Amino acid sequence: MLHADNLGEGTRKNSEQGGKIVRLGAFTDKGRAREINEDNFFVSEPNEASGARFCIIADGMGGHNAGEVASKMAIDEMRESIRQLYRAGMSDSQIIEVLKESMWKANAAIYYRAFENKLCAGMGTTAIVCFVNDRNAYIAHVGDSRAYLIRDKTISQITTDHSVVEELINSGTITREEAVSHPQRHVITRALGADKDIDIDIYVHKYISNDIILICTDGLTNMLNDSEIFEIIDRNQDLQCAVEELVLMANNKGGLDNITAVAIGL
């Protein structure tokens, strides 16, 4: 299930942005244990005036295939909202408000659909968007899908998971190693559609040459640790090859969930 502007399986897509080459890779797979893929993603074309572009990932949850509905609604609502609201020349604070507004609209749409349709009751989705211009990478985040920064031969997690195990780690109740096999490791504490109101985490990073931002669902990070993710990206100059290998390796390790990865680099 691929949702992107002219970006499909096996496609390698580079573009000019602010005089720099932007490299991209995007891939999704239902994994080996799930019948359908409730992940969705989108990769925009560069804005004609500014060259800015954005990527979105959503990992749906809910019965009767409602997770797939929620993740697709999140992608559609956020994509159209960002396209309508963003204008070249916006300040950092204005761009952040655009991203927040896109998530608020998606949250409201999913919440009311679940309220009105019994088959969609209880549905929700994680959501993460990475917006990149010639200054910064702006990331808005709800749930346990993650963003990573690969820079100077190191990988660092940008986002903090909104999950039960992350709260237990922060309180000192369990270690990060214990979290890997904790029975509540899949329980998230924030999701689009779960409530009328939603808190959104925002991260802004100065984007420099050779940086790579990876956004991905927990179907990847529950199968591969940070070192394994870094090694695969580090040995693949072609980011489409990198994300396809990431998904392949996650499947080889069990593929217990849907897996989606989007990488964008300068």
WODAUR-V20102 format. One line per field, one symbol per residue. ss: DSSP state (a for helix, b for strand, c for the rest). Layout:
ss=???
This chain:
ss=ccccccccccccbbbbbccbbbbbbbbbbcccccccccbbbbbcccccccccbbbbbbbbbccccaaaaaaaaaaaaaaaaaaaaccccccaaaaaaaaaaaaaaaaaaaaaaaaacaaacccbbbbbbbbbcccbbbbbbbcccbbbbbbccbbbbcccccbaaaaaaacccccaaaaccccccccbcccbccccccccbbbbbbcccccbbbbbcaaaaccccaaaaaaaaaccccaaaaaaaaaaaaaaccccccbbbbbbbc
